[in-house]
Amino acid sequence: MSYESGANQPRRGYCNCGIPIAQLVSWTENNPGRRFEKRCKFYSANQDDGMGCKYWRWVDEGNIHWQRDLCNQLLDENKALRREVATMKLKLDSVVEEATELKVKLRFGKGKQFGGFGVKLFLSVTVVILSVIFAKIFG
């Protein structure tokens, strides 16, 4: 809801007191991405104290329902993608740890039962898989 005090409209960017005001962006669920002009810096919640001009208004009046729905959808998708990235990072850490263990086994000769070619092939495939996962996460 917008509230504009006084019969005279203030100059753009100023409240009715003549004080410069700031444009901010709301990120509430009901008004995501909506711009508004911040109330007068002398504004007081107490309506009877006579301080400030009580100026405050939405900058983007009009039908904003589609904007709200789109912003909320995008915010939800962003949260889901962040969770997916976190899961992929955990999987990547697990694969890196496993590859490190195999390298240690190979260095100390404990991997001889696999044969030299098999271990090298496995490590090569692991490196390729890690590269693909890394590219998907950070690319």
N, CA, C and O atoms as CSV, one atom per row, in Angstrom:
chain,resi,resn,atom,element,x,y,z
A,1,MET,N,N,0.840,-1.178,0.000
A,1,MET,CA,C,0.000,0.000,0.000
A,1,MET,C,C,0.879,1.233,0.000
A,1,MET,O,O,1.940,1.258,0.623
A,2,SER,N,N,0.435,2.231,-0.689
A,2,SER,CA,C,1.224,3.435,-0.761
A,2,SER,C,C,0.544,4.531,0.040
A,2,SER,O,O,-0.683,4.605,0.091
A,3,TYR,N,N,1.332,5.365,0.654
A,3,TYR,CA,C,0.815,6.478,1.427
A,3,TYR,C,C,1.583,7.714,1.025
A,3,TYR,O,O,2.809,7.749,1.131
A,4,GLU,N,N,0.881,8.718,0.571
A,4,GLU,CA,C,1.525,9.975,0.224
A,4,GLU,C,C,0.821,11.057,1.000
A,4,GLU,O,O,-0.382,11.265,0.843
A,5,SER,N,N,1.556,11.735,1.824
A,5,SER,CA,C,0.995,12.744,2.695
A,5,SER,C,C,0.929,14.085,1.993
A,5,SER,O,O,1.796,14.417,1.184
A,6,GLY,N,N,-0.099,14.852,2.304
A,6,GLY,CA,C,-0.188,16.221,1.801
A,6,GLY,C,C,-0.816,16.299,0.429
A,6,GLY,O,O,-0.769,15.344,-0.346
A,7,ALA,N,N,-1.404,17.440,0.134
A,7,ALA,CA,C,-2.062,17.629,-1.153
A,7,ALA,C,C,-1.036,17.843,-2.257
A,7,ALA,O,O,-1.254,17.424,-3.394
A,8,ASN,N,N,0.065,18.481,-1.939
A,8,ASN,CA,C,1.107,18.724,-2.937
A,8,ASN,C,C,2.009,17.516,-3.049
A,8,ASN,O,O,2.484,16.984,-2.044
A,9,GLN,N,N,2.242,17.088,-4.267
A,9,GLN,CA,C,3.160,15.979,-4.487
A,9,GLN,C,C,4.581,16.521,-4.426
A,9,GLN,O,O,4.853,17.586,-4.981
A,10,PRO,N,N,5.487,15.818,-3.770
A,10,PRO,CA,C,6.869,16.304,-3.669
A,10,PRO,C,C,7.603,16.151,-4.991
A,10,PRO,O,O,7.174,15.406,-5.872
A,11,ARG,N,N,8.722,16.869,-5.117
A,11,ARG,CA,C,9.608,16.681,-6.261
A,11,ARG,C,C,10.084,15.246,-6.267
A,11,ARG,O,O,10.263,14.643,-5.209
A,12,ARG,N,N,10.288,14.696,-7.444
A,12,ARG,CA,C,10.760,13.309,-7.545
A,12,ARG,C,C,12.092,13.185,-6.816
A,12,ARG,O,O,13.012,13.967,-7.054
A,13,GLY,N,N,12.193,12.189,-5.920
A,13,GLY,CA,C,13.416,11.957,-5.170
A,13,GLY,C,C,13.471,12.691,-3.846
A,13,GLY,O,O,14.456,12.585,-3.115
A,14,TYR,N,N,12.412,13.441,-3.527
A,14,TYR,CA,C,12.363,14.181,-2.265
A,14,TYR,C,C,11.032,13.930,-1.580
A,14,TYR,O,O,10.009,13.739,-2.237
A,15,CYS,N,N,11.055,13.931,-0.244
A,15,CYS,CA,C,9.793,13.791,0.493
A,15,CYS,C,C,9.133,15.161,0.599
A,15,CYS,O,O,9.666,16.149,0.095
A,16,ASN,N,N,7.983,15.221,1.250
A,16,ASN,CA,C,7.269,16.485,1.400
A,16,ASN,C,C,8.033,17.485,2.261
A,16,ASN,O,O,7.743,18.681,2.216
A,17,CYS,N,N,8.993,17.023,3.038
A,17,CYS,CA,C,9.823,17.921,3.848
A,17,CYS,C,C,10.962,18.514,3.019
A,17,CYS,O,O,11.658,19.416,3.484
A,18,GLY,N,N,11.160,18.014,1.788
A,18,GLY,CA,C,12.244,18.482,0.942
A,18,GLY,C,C,13.544,17.731,1.173
A,18,GLY,O,O,14.596,18.147,0.686
A,19,ILE,N,N,13.484,16.628,1.912
A,19,ILE,CA,C,14.658,15.820,2.229
A,19,ILE,C,C,14.819,14.749,1.143
A,19,ILE,O,O,13.834,14.113,0.768
A,20,PRO,N,N,16.041,14.534,0.627
A,20,PRO,CA,C,16.241,13.457,-0.359
A,20,PRO,C,C,15.859,12.097,0.228
A,20,PRO,O,O,16.144,11.805,1.390
A,21,ILE,N,N,15.220,11.288,-0.583
A,21,ILE,CA,C,14.834,9.944,-0.154
A,21,ILE,C,C,15.520,8.917,-1.041
A,21,ILE,O,O,15.956,9.234,-2.148
A,22,ALA,N,N,15.610,7.718,-0.563
A,22,ALA,CA,C,16.286,6.644,-1.288
A,22,ALA,C,C,15.264,5.720,-1.932
A,22,ALA,O,O,14.176,5.508,-1.396
A,23,GLN,N,N,15.631,5.167,-3.101
A,23,GLN,CA,C,14.824,4.110,-3.697
A,23,GLN,C,C,15.405,2.786,-3.249
A,23,GLN,O,O,16.611,2.561,-3.352
A,24,LEU,N,N,14.557,1.921,-2.756
A,24,LEU,CA,C,14.969,0.606,-2.294
A,24,LEU,C,C,14.183,-0.455,-3.050
A,24,LEU,O,O,13.236,-0.144,-3.772
A,25,VAL,N,N,14.584,-1.711,-2.876
A,25,VAL,CA,C,13.889,-2.830,-3.510
A,25,VAL,C,C,13.396,-3.759,-2.418
A,25,VAL,O,O,14.147,-4.145,-1.522
A,26,SER,N,N,12.129,-4.110,-2.505
A,26,SER,CA,C,11.522,-5.032,-1.548
A,26,SER,C,C,11.811,-6.468,-1.982
A,26,SER,O,O,11.724,-6.789,-3.168
A,27,TRP,N,N,12.154,-7.329,-1.029
A,27,TRP,CA,C,12.338,-8.749,-1.333
A,27,TRP,C,C,11.440,-9.613,-0.465
A,27,TRP,O,O,11.785,-10.752,-0.149
A,28,THR,N,N,10.281,-9.073,-0.075
A,28,THR,CA,C,9.316,-9.881,0.656
A,28,THR,C,C,8.623,-10.815,-0.325
A,28,THR,O,O,8.699,-10.610,-1.537
A,29,GLU,N,N,7.953,-11.833,0.184
A,29,GLU,CA,C,7.282,-12.797,-0.687
A,29,GLU,C,C,6.139,-12.140,-1.461
A,29,GLU,O,O,5.871,-12.510,-2.604
A,30,ASN,N,N,5.466,-11.171,-0.844
A,30,ASN,CA,C,4.348,-10.507,-1.514
A,30,ASN,C,C,4.786,-9.443,-2.515
A,30,ASN,O,O,4.037,-9.114,-3.435
A,31,ASN,N,N,5.992,-8.901,-2.344
A,31,ASN,CA,C,6.445,-7.816,-3.218
A,31,ASN,C,C,7.905,-7.984,-3.645
A,31,ASN,O,O,8.690,-7.048,-3.492
A,32,PRO,N,N,8.288,-9.140,-4.171
A,32,PRO,CA,C,9.691,-9.322,-4.535
A,32,PRO,C,C,10.070,-8.470,-5.740
A,32,PRO,O,O,9.360,-8.448,-6.745
A,33,GLY,N,N,11.183,-7.778,-5.630
A,33,GLY,CA,C,11.684,-7.006,-6.744
A,33,GLY,C,C,10.999,-5.668,-6.968
A,33,GLY,O,O,11.354,-4.942,-7.896
A,34,ARG,N,N,10.018,-5.328,-6.128
A,34,ARG,CA,C,9.328,-4.048,-6.312
A,34,ARG,C,C,10.152,-2.915,-5.729
A,34,ARG,O,O,10.701,-3.016,-4.632
A,35,ARG,N,N,10.225,-1.828,-6.495
A,35,ARG,CA,C,10.959,-0.656,-6.037
A,35,ARG,C,C,10.010,0.281,-5.290
A,35,ARG,O,O,8.844,0.436,-5.654
A,36,PHE,N,N,10.539,0.895,-4.247
A,36,PHE,CA,C,9.750,1.881,-3.509
A,36,PHE,C,C,10.652,3.007,-3.039
A,36,PHE,O,O,11.861,2.841,-2.873
A,37,GLU,N,N,10.030,4.156,-2.831
A,37,GLU,CA,C,10.766,5.283,-2.294
A,37,GLU,C,C,10.623,5.231,-0.788
A,37,GLU,O,O,9.520,5.182,-0.243
A,38,LYS,N,N,11.767,5.245,-0.137
A,38,LYS,CA,C,11.801,5.117,1.309
A,38,LYS,C,C,11.147,6.330,1.950
A,38,LYS,O,O,11.228,7.450,1.446
A,39,ARG,N,N,10.512,6.077,3.052
A,39,ARG,CA,C,9.808,7.140,3.763
A,39,ARG,C,C,10.761,8.241,4.212
A,39,ARG,O,O,11.981,8.072,4.203
A,40,CYS,N,N,10.201,9.325,4.588
A,40,CYS,CA,C,10.943,10.474,5.097
A,40,CYS,C,C,11.815,10.041,6.271
A,40,CYS,O,O,11.385,9.244,7.104
A,41,LYS,N,N,13.037,10.562,6.338
A,41,LYS,CA,C,13.928,10.140,7.415
A,41,LYS,C,C,13.439,10.603,8.780
A,41,LYS,O,O,13.907,10.116,9.809
A,42,PHE,N,N,12.501,11.538,8.792
A,42,PHE,CA,C,11.935,11.985,10.065
A,42,PHE,C,C,10.642,11.249,10.390
A,42,PHE,O,O,9.962,11.576,11.363
A,43,TYR,N,N,10.303,10.250,9.569
A,43,TYR,CA,C,9.058,9.500,9.765
A,43,TYR,C,C,9.054,8.829,11.123
A,43,TYR,O,O,10.071,8.297,11.568
A,44,SER,N,N,7.926,8.858,11.767
A,44,SER,CA,C,7.758,8.196,13.054
A,44,SER,C,C,6.498,7.349,12.989
A,44,SER,O,O,5.492,7.762,12.412
A,45,ALA,N,N,6.556,6.166,13.584
A,45,ALA,CA,C,5.386,5.286,13.592
A,45,ALA,C,C,4.259,5.907,14.409
A,45,ALA,O,O,3.091,5.579,14.202
A,46,ASN,N,N,4.596,6.792,15.326
A,46,ASN,CA,C,3.597,7.455,16.151
A,46,ASN,C,C,2.955,8.565,15.320
A,46,ASN,O,O,3.589,9.588,15.062
A,47,GLN,N,N,1.718,8.374,14.904
A,47,GLN,CA,C,1.030,9.322,14.037
A,47,GLN,C,C,0.781,10.671,14.714
A,47,GLN,O,O,0.555,11.671,14.032
A,48,ASP,N,N,0.822,10.707,16.043
A,48,ASP,CA,C,0.462,11.922,16.766
A,48,ASP,C,C,1.651,12.801,17.126
A,48,ASP,O,O,1.450,13.873,17.697
A,49,ASP,N,N,2.874,12.397,16.820
A,49,ASP,CA,C,4.016,13.184,17.268
A,49,ASP,C,C,4.345,14.352,16.345
A,49,ASP,O,O,5.141,15.217,16.711
A,50,GLY,N,N,3.742,14.393,15.146
A,50,GLY,CA,C,3.948,15.506,14.238
A,50,GLY,C,C,5.314,15.526,13.571
A,50,GLY,O,O,5.679,16.527,12.955
A,51,MET,N,N,6.072,14.453,13.677
A,51,MET,CA,C,7.413,14.424,13.081
A,51,MET,C,C,7.356,13.862,11.672
A,51,MET,O,O,6.667,12.876,11.412
A,52,GLY,N,N,8.076,14.489,10.775
A,52,GLY,CA,C,8.177,13.967,9.422
A,52,GLY,C,C,6.891,14.128,8.645
A,52,GLY,O,O,5.866,14.533,9.195
A,53,CYS,N,N,6.946,13.812,7.365
A,53,CYS,CA,C,5.783,14.009,6.501
A,53,CYS,C,C,5.079,12.695,6.172
A,53,CYS,O,O,4.084,12.701,5.448
A,54,LYS,N,N,5.567,11.587,6.678
A,54,LYS,CA,C,4.960,10.268,6.460
A,54,LYS,C,C,4.994,9.834,4.993
A,54,LYS,O,O,4.179,9.011,4.575
A,55,TYR,N,N,5.941,10.386,4.196
A,55,TYR,CA,C,6.008,10.065,2.770
A,55,TYR,C,C,6.579,8.671,2.554
A,55,TYR,O,O,7.569,8.282,3.173
A,56,TRP,N,N,5.930,7.928,1.658
A,56,TRP,CA,C,6.353,6.589,1.263
A,56,TRP,C,C,5.503,6.204,0.070
A,56,TRP,O,O,4.294,6.435,0.080
A,57,ARG,N,N,6.114,5.612,-0.979
A,57,ARG,CA,C,5.293,5.175,-2.117
A,57,ARG,C,C,6.007,4.111,-2.935
A,57,ARG,O,O,7.236,4.031,-2.957
A,58,TRP,N,N,5.196,3.291,-3.610
A,58,TRP,CA,C,5.727,2.343,-4.577
A,58,TRP,C,C,6.134,3.106,-5.811
A,58,TRP,O,O,5.426,4.026,-6.221
A,59,VAL,N,N,7.250,2.757,-6.417
A,59,VAL,CA,C,7.696,3.400,-7.648
A,59,VAL,C,C,7.006,2.750,-8.839
A,59,VAL,O,O,6.667,3.427,-9.809
A,60,ASP,N,N,6.800,1.456,-8.770
A,60,ASP,CA,C,6.222,0.701,-9.889
A,60,ASP,C,C,4.776,0.320,-9.601
A,60,ASP,O,O,4.466,-0.843,-9.342
A,61,GLU,N,N,3.899,1.314,-9.650
A,61,GLU,CA,C,2.470,1.047,-9.457
A,61,GLU,C,C,1.931,0.260,-10.643
A,61,GLU,O,O,2.527,0.270,-11.721
A,62,GLY,N,N,0.837,-0.405,-10.454
A,62,GLY,CA,C,0.216,-1.122,-11.560
A,62,GLY,C,C,0.125,-2.613,-11.280
A,62,GLY,O,O,0.335,-3.067,-10.156
A,63,ASN,N,N,-0.191,-3.357,-12.318
A,63,ASN,CA,C,-0.363,-4.800,-12.200
A,63,ASN,C,C,1.003,-5.471,-12.075
A,63,ASN,O,O,1.755,-5.549,-13.046
A,64,ILE,N,N,1.314,-5.946,-10.891
A,64,ILE,CA,C,2.622,-6.547,-10.650
A,64,ILE,C,C,2.509,-8.023,-10.247
A,64,ILE,O,O,3.496,-8.633,-9.835
A,65,HIS,N,N,1.329,-8.580,-10.364
A,65,HIS,CA,C,1.137,-9.975,-9.932
A,65,HIS,C,C,2.054,-10.926,-10.698
A,65,HIS,O,O,2.643,-11.832,-10.108
A,66,TRP,N,N,2.176,-10.724,-12.007
A,66,TRP,CA,C,3.040,-11.610,-12.795
A,66,TRP,C,C,4.488,-11.454,-12.376
A,66,TRP,O,O,5.236,-12.431,-12.368
A,67,GLN,N,N,4.900,-10.234,-12.025
A,67,GLN,CA,C,6.273,-10.016,-11.576
A,67,GLN,C,C,6.527,-10.748,-10.258
A,67,GLN,O,O,7.562,-11.390,-10.081
A,68,ARG,N,N,5.575,-10.641,-9.345
A,68,ARG,CA,C,5.706,-11.298,-8.052
A,68,ARG,C,C,5.823,-12.806,-8.238
A,68,ARG,O,O,6.694,-13.451,-7.654
A,69,ASP,N,N,4.936,-13.356,-9.059
A,69,ASP,CA,C,4.950,-14.803,-9.279
A,69,ASP,C,C,6.260,-15.250,-9.939
A,69,ASP,O,O,6.838,-16.266,-9.553
A,70,LEU,N,N,6.722,-14.489,-10.929
A,70,LEU,CA,C,7.966,-14.832,-11.615
A,70,LEU,C,C,9.155,-14.740,-10.659
A,70,LEU,O,O,9.984,-15.649,-10.618
A,71,CYS,N,N,9.245,-13.666,-9.898
A,71,CYS,CA,C,10.364,-13.513,-8.947
A,71,CYS,C,C,10.364,-14.646,-7.920
A,71,CYS,O,O,11.416,-15.215,-7.629
A,72,ASN,N,N,9.201,-14.972,-7.375
A,72,ASN,CA,C,9.136,-16.055,-6.388
A,72,ASN,C,C,9.527,-17.389,-7.019
A,72,ASN,O,O,10.209,-18.195,-6.386
A,73,GLN,N,N,9.101,-17.629,-8.263
A,73,GLN,CA,C,9.483,-18.859,-8.957
A,73,GLN,C,C,10.995,-18.909,-9.161
A,73,GLN,O,O,11.620,-19.942,-8.925
A,74,LEU,N,N,11.578,-17.800,-9.595
A,74,LEU,CA,C,13.022,-17.758,-9.813
A,74,LEU,C,C,13.795,-17.924,-8.508
A,74,LEU,O,O,14.833,-18.586,-8.485
A,75,LEU,N,N,13.307,-17.337,-7.434
A,75,LEU,CA,C,13.963,-17.502,-6.129
A,75,LEU,C,C,13.919,-18.960,-5.682
A,75,LEU,O,O,14.904,-19.480,-5.158
A,76,ASP,N,N,12.771,-19.626,-5.888
A,76,ASP,CA,C,12.652,-21.046,-5.540
A,76,ASP,C,C,13.600,-21.901,-6.378
A,76,ASP,O,O,14.252,-22.805,-5.857
A,77,GLU,N,N,13.673,-21.612,-7.682
A,77,GLU,CA,C,14.573,-22.361,-8.556
A,77,GLU,C,C,16.030,-22.141,-8.152
A,77,GLU,O,O,16.838,-23.069,-8.194
A,78,ASN,N,N,16.358,-20.922,-7.764
A,78,ASN,CA,C,17.714,-20.615,-7.322
A,78,ASN,C,C,18.072,-21.422,-6.081
A,78,ASN,O,O,19.177,-21.956,-5.984
A,79,LYS,N,N,17.149,-21.514,-5.137
A,79,LYS,CA,C,17.392,-22.307,-3.920
A,79,LYS,C,C,17.598,-23.779,-4.266
A,79,LYS,O,O,18.487,-24.433,-3.721
A,80,ALA,N,N,16.767,-24.296,-5.178
A,80,ALA,CA,C,16.896,-25.702,-5.581
A,80,ALA,C,C,18.242,-25.948,-6.259
A,80,ALA,O,O,18.884,-26.967,-6.004
A,81,LEU,N,N,18.671,-25.032,-7.114
A,81,LEU,CA,C,19.961,-25.193,-7.793
A,81,LEU,C,C,21.120,-25.119,-6.798
A,81,LEU,O,O,22.106,-25.841,-6.945
A,82,ARG,N,N,21.011,-24.264,-5.798
A,82,ARG,CA,C,22.064,-24.184,-4.774
A,82,ARG,C,C,22.159,-25.496,-3.984
A,82,ARG,O,O,23.252,-25.956,-3.652
A,83,ARG,N,N,20.994,-26.090,-3.690
A,83,ARG,CA,C,21.006,-27.392,-2.996
A,83,ARG,C,C,21.642,-28.460,-3.879
A,83,ARG,O,O,22.417,-29.286,-3.397
A,84,GLU,N,N,21.314,-28.446,-5.182
A,84,GLU,CA,C,21.873,-29.420,-6.120
A,84,GLU,C,C,23.390,-29.259,-6.232
A,84,GLU,O,O,24.119,-30.251,-6.269
A,85,VAL,N,N,23.864,-28.017,-6.287
A,85,VAL,CA,C,25.309,-27.770,-6.357
A,85,VAL,C,C,25.984,-28.287,-5.091
A,85,VAL,O,O,27.050,-28.899,-5.165
A,86,ALA,N,N,25.381,-28.051,-3.941
A,86,ALA,CA,C,25.964,-28.533,-2.686
A,86,ALA,C,C,26.065,-30.054,-2.691
A,86,ALA,O,O,27.071,-30.611,-2.253
A,87,THR,N,N,25.027,-30.730,-3.185
A,87,THR,CA,C,25.042,-32.188,-3.275
A,87,THR,C,C,26.131,-32.663,-4.228
A,87,THR,O,O,26.845,-33.622,-3.934
A,88,MET,N,N,26.258,-31.989,-5.372
A,88,MET,CA,C,27.285,-32.375,-6.347
A,88,MET,C,C,28.686,-32.161,-5.785
A,88,MET,O,O,29.592,-32.946,-6.064
A,89,LYS,N,N,28.871,-31.103,-4.993
A,89,LYS,CA,C,30.177,-30.859,-4.383
A,89,LYS,C,C,30.528,-31.981,-3.409
A,89,LYS,O,O,31.679,-32.412,-3.344
A,90,LEU,N,N,29.529,-32.457,-2.649
A,90,LEU,CA,C,29.781,-33.571,-1.735
A,90,LEU,C,C,30.175,-34.829,-2.508
A,90,LEU,O,O,31.100,-35.541,-2.118
A,91,LYS,N,N,29.468,-35.097,-3.605
A,91,LYS,CA,C,29.805,-36.261,-4.427
A,91,LYS,C,C,31.196,-36.116,-5.011
A,91,LYS,O,O,31.965,-37.077,-5.042
A,92,LEU,N,N,31.522,-34.928,-5.472
A,92,LEU,CA,C,32.839,-34.670,-6.035
A,92,LEU,C,C,33.921,-34.901,-4.984
A,92,LEU,O,O,34.945,-35.520,-5.274
A,93,ASP,N,N,33.703,-34.411,-3.777
A,93,ASP,CA,C,34.669,-34.634,-2.693
A,93,ASP,C,C,34.878,-36.115,-2.441
A,93,ASP,O,O,36.003,-36.558,-2.211
A,94,SER,N,N,33.789,-36.889,-2.483
A,94,SER,CA,C,33.869,-38.330,-2.256
A,94,SER,C,C,34.700,-39.007,-3.348
A,94,SER,O,O,35.533,-39.863,-3.053
A,95,VAL,N,N,34.474,-38.625,-4.608
A,95,VAL,CA,C,35.213,-39.229,-5.716
A,95,VAL,C,C,36.689,-38.841,-5.639
A,95,VAL,O,O,37.561,-39.673,-5.887
A,96,VAL,N,N,36.973,-37.589,-5.299
A,96,VAL,CA,C,38.365,-37.137,-5.168
A,96,VAL,C,C,39.066,-37.925,-4.061
A,96,VAL,O,O,40.215,-38.338,-4.212
A,97,GLU,N,N,38.366,-38.124,-2.960
A,97,GLU,CA,C,38.947,-38.884,-1.846
A,97,GLU,C,C,39.240,-40.323,-2.269
A,97,GLU,O,O,40.290,-40.869,-1.933
A,98,GLU,N,N,38.316,-40.933,-3.001
A,98,GLU,CA,C,38.518,-42.302,-3.470
A,98,GLU,C,C,39.699,-42.374,-4.439
A,98,GLU,O,O,40.500,-43.306,-4.368
A,99,ALA,N,N,39.812,-41.402,-5.341
A,99,ALA,CA,C,40.924,-41.384,-6.287
A,99,ALA,C,C,42.254,-41.218,-5.554
A,99,ALA,O,O,43.253,-41.832,-5.930
A,100,THR,N,N,42.267,-40.395,-4.518
A,100,THR,CA,C,43.474,-40.194,-3.725
A,100,THR,C,C,43.889,-41.491,-3.036
A,100,THR,O,O,45.070,-41.837,-3.012
A,101,GLU,N,N,42.919,-42.200,-2.481
A,101,GLU,CA,C,43.216,-43.485,-1.827
A,101,GLU,C,C,43.796,-44.476,-2.827
A,101,GLU,O,O,44.733,-45.206,-2.504
A,102,LEU,N,N,43.247,-44.507,-4.037
A,102,LEU,CA,C,43.757,-45.423,-5.050
A,102,LEU,C,C,45.174,-45.051,-5.481
A,102,LEU,O,O,45.997,-45.931,-5.734
A,103,LYS,N,N,45.459,-43.774,-5.565
A,103,LYS,CA,C,46.816,-43.333,-5.905
A,103,LYS,C,C,47.812,-43.774,-4.830
A,103,LYS,O,O,48.923,-44.210,-5.135
A,104,VAL,N,N,47.392,-43.651,-3.563
A,104,VAL,CA,C,48.273,-44.069,-2.460
A,104,VAL,C,C,48.522,-45.565,-2.537
A,104,VAL,O,O,49.657,-46.013,-2.375
A,105,LYS,N,N,47.480,-46.339,-2.781
A,105,LYS,CA,C,47.635,-47.793,-2.902
A,105,LYS,C,C,48.563,-48.140,-4.058
A,105,LYS,O,O,49.400,-49.034,-3.939
A,106,LEU,N,N,48.419,-47.448,-5.155
A,106,LEU,CA,C,49.247,-47.702,-6.321
A,106,LEU,C,C,50.716,-47.382,-6.030
A,106,LEU,O,O,51.605,-48.124,-6.447
A,107,ARG,N,N,50.972,-46.289,-5.321
A,107,ARG,CA,C,52.351,-45.893,-5.005
A,107,ARG,C,C,53.049,-46.902,-4.111
A,107,ARG,O,O,54.246,-47.144,-4.261
A,108,PHE,N,N,52.314,-47.486,-3.189
A,108,PHE,CA,C,52.920,-48.416,-2.237
A,108,PHE,C,C,52.816,-49.866,-2.675
A,108,PHE,O,O,53.082,-50.772,-1.885
A,109,GLY,N,N,52.433,-50.099,-3.919
A,109,GLY,CA,C,52.430,-51.447,-4.462
A,109,GLY,C,C,51.256,-52.296,-4.041
A,109,GLY,O,O,51.196,-53.477,-4.384
A,110,LYS,N,N,50.310,-51.720,-3.298
A,110,LYS,CA,C,49.160,-52.513,-2.849
A,110,LYS,C,C,48.150,-52.696,-3.976
A,110,LYS,O,O,47.214,-53.485,-3.848
A,111,GLY,N,N,48.333,-51.982,-5.065
A,111,GLY,CA,C,47.401,-52.077,-6.172
A,111,GLY,C,C,47.869,-53.015,-7.257
A,111,GLY,O,O,47.295,-53.025,-8.346
A,112,LYS,N,N,48.886,-53.800,-6.997
A,112,LYS,CA,C,49.447,-54.668,-8.025
A,112,LYS,C,C,48.462,-55.727,-8.493
A,112,LYS,O,O,48.545,-56.188,-9.632
A,113,GLN,N,N,47.528,-56.120,-7.628
A,113,GLN,CA,C,46.581,-57.156,-8.039
A,113,GLN,C,C,45.664,-56.677,-9.158
A,113,GLN,O,O,45.067,-57.494,-9.859
A,114,PHE,N,N,45.544,-55.346,-9.334
A,114,PHE,CA,C,44.711,-54.827,-10.409
A,114,PHE,C,C,45.460,-54.821,-11.732
A,114,PHE,O,O,44.840,-54.761,-12.794
A,115,GLY,N,N,46.758,-54.880,-11.681
A,115,GLY,CA,C,47.562,-54.740,-12.898
A,115,GLY,C,C,47.772,-53.259,-13.176
A,115,GLY,O,O,46.886,-52.441,-12.929
A,116,GLY,N,N,48.936,-52.923,-13.686
A,116,GLY,CA,C,49.269,-51.520,-13.917
A,116,GLY,C,C,48.322,-50.826,-14.877
A,116,GLY,O,O,47.937,-49.680,-14.644
A,117,PHE,N,N,47.935,-51.509,-15.968
A,117,PHE,CA,C,47.071,-50.893,-16.966
A,117,PHE,C,C,45.677,-50.618,-16.406
A,117,PHE,O,O,45.106,-49.559,-16.668
A,118,GLY,N,N,45.129,-51.550,-15.647
A,118,GLY,CA,C,43.774,-51.401,-15.096
A,118,GLY,C,C,43.671,-50.212,-14.160
A,118,GLY,O,O,42.696,-49.462,-14.208
A,119,VAL,N,N,44.673,-50.038,-13.309
A,119,VAL,CA,C,44.659,-48.920,-12.369
A,119,VAL,C,C,44.786,-47.600,-13.117
A,119,VAL,O,O,44.082,-46.637,-12.810
A,120,LYS,N,N,45.678,-47.554,-14.093
A,120,LYS,CA,C,45.843,-46.323,-14.864
A,120,LYS,C,C,44.570,-45.977,-15.624
A,120,LYS,O,O,44.190,-44.811,-15.718
A,121,LEU,N,N,43.911,-47.008,-16.170
A,121,LEU,CA,C,42.655,-46.774,-16.876
A,121,LEU,C,C,41.598,-46.248,-15.916
A,121,LEU,O,O,40.884,-45.297,-16.233
A,122,PHE,N,N,41.499,-46.867,-14.743
A,122,PHE,CA,C,40.517,-46.423,-13.747
A,122,PHE,C,C,40.780,-44.976,-13.337
A,122,PHE,O,O,39.851,-44.172,-13.259
A,123,LEU,N,N,42.038,-44.646,-13.075
A,123,LEU,CA,C,42.376,-43.284,-12.666
A,123,LEU,C,C,42.089,-42.296,-13.794
A,123,LEU,O,O,41.634,-41.182,-13.537
A,124,SER,N,N,42.348,-42.690,-15.029
A,124,SER,CA,C,42.067,-41.806,-16.160
A,124,SER,C,C,40.575,-41.539,-16.285
A,124,SER,O,O,40.159,-40.401,-16.501
A,125,VAL,N,N,39.771,-42.589,-16.149
A,125,VAL,CA,C,38.311,-42.437,-16.216
A,125,VAL,C,C,37.831,-41.560,-15.064
A,125,VAL,O,O,36.957,-40.711,-15.245
A,126,THR,N,N,38.403,-41.766,-13.880
A,126,THR,CA,C,38.027,-40.953,-12.715
A,126,THR,C,C,38.333,-39.481,-12.957
A,126,THR,O,O,37.521,-38.619,-12.623
A,127,VAL,N,N,39.474,-39.189,-13.526
A,127,VAL,CA,C,39.845,-37.804,-13.817
A,127,VAL,C,C,38.870,-37.191,-14.822
A,127,VAL,O,O,38.473,-36.035,-14.674
A,128,VAL,N,N,38.487,-37.954,-15.836
A,128,VAL,CA,C,37.527,-37.454,-16.824
A,128,VAL,C,C,36.184,-37.175,-16.167
A,128,VAL,O,O,35.568,-36.140,-16.423
A,129,ILE,N,N,35.729,-38.094,-15.322
A,129,ILE,CA,C,34.449,-37.912,-14.624
A,129,ILE,C,C,34.510,-36.678,-13.731
A,129,ILE,O,O,33.574,-35.878,-13.700
A,130,LEU,N,N,35.607,-36.530,-13.010
A,130,LEU,CA,C,35.764,-35.351,-12.146
A,130,LEU,C,C,35.752,-34.073,-12.960
A,130,LEU,O,O,35.177,-33.071,-12.535
A,131,SER,N,N,36.378,-34.097,-14.123
A,131,SER,CA,C,36.397,-32.908,-14.982
A,131,SER,C,C,34.996,-32.545,-15.442
A,131,SER,O,O,34.631,-31.370,-15.465
A,132,VAL,N,N,34.207,-33.555,-15.810
A,132,VAL,CA,C,32.836,-33.308,-16.262
A,132,VAL,C,C,32.001,-32.744,-15.123
A,132,VAL,O,O,31.267,-31.772,-15.303
A,133,ILE,N,N,32.116,-33.362,-13.944
A,133,ILE,CA,C,31.355,-32.876,-12.777
A,133,ILE,C,C,31.770,-31.457,-12.442
A,133,ILE,O,O,30.915,-30.607,-12.191
A,134,PHE,N,N,33.046,-31.188,-12.432
A,134,PHE,CA,C,33.559,-29.855,-12.122
A,134,PHE,C,C,33.034,-28.828,-13.132
A,134,PHE,O,O,32.659,-27.716,-12.759
A,135,ALA,N,N,33.012,-29.210,-14.407
A,135,ALA,CA,C,32.526,-28.300,-15.449
A,135,ALA,C,C,31.042,-28.000,-15.262
A,135,ALA,O,O,30.608,-26.870,-15.488
A,136,LYS,N,N,30.266,-28.989,-14.855
A,136,LYS,CA,C,28.840,-28.777,-14.639
A,136,LYS,C,C,28.581,-27.887,-13.440
A,136,LYS,O,O,27.664,-27.066,-13.456
A,137,ILE,N,N,29.387,-28.048,-12.400
A,137,ILE,CA,C,29.189,-27.250,-11.189
A,137,ILE,C,C,29.635,-25.814,-11.408
A,137,ILE,O,O,28.906,-24.877,-11.084
A,138,PHE,N,N,30.822,-25.642,-11.955
A,138,PHE,CA,C,31.412,-24.309,-12.032
A,138,PHE,C,C,31.414,-23.713,-13.431
A,138,PHE,O,O,31.808,-22.562,-13.616
A,139,GLY,N,N,30.980,-24.483,-14.412
A,139,GLY,CA,C,31.056,-24.003,-15.793
A,139,GLY,C,C,29.868,-23.289,-16.187
A,139,GLY,O,O,29.778,-22.821,-17.323
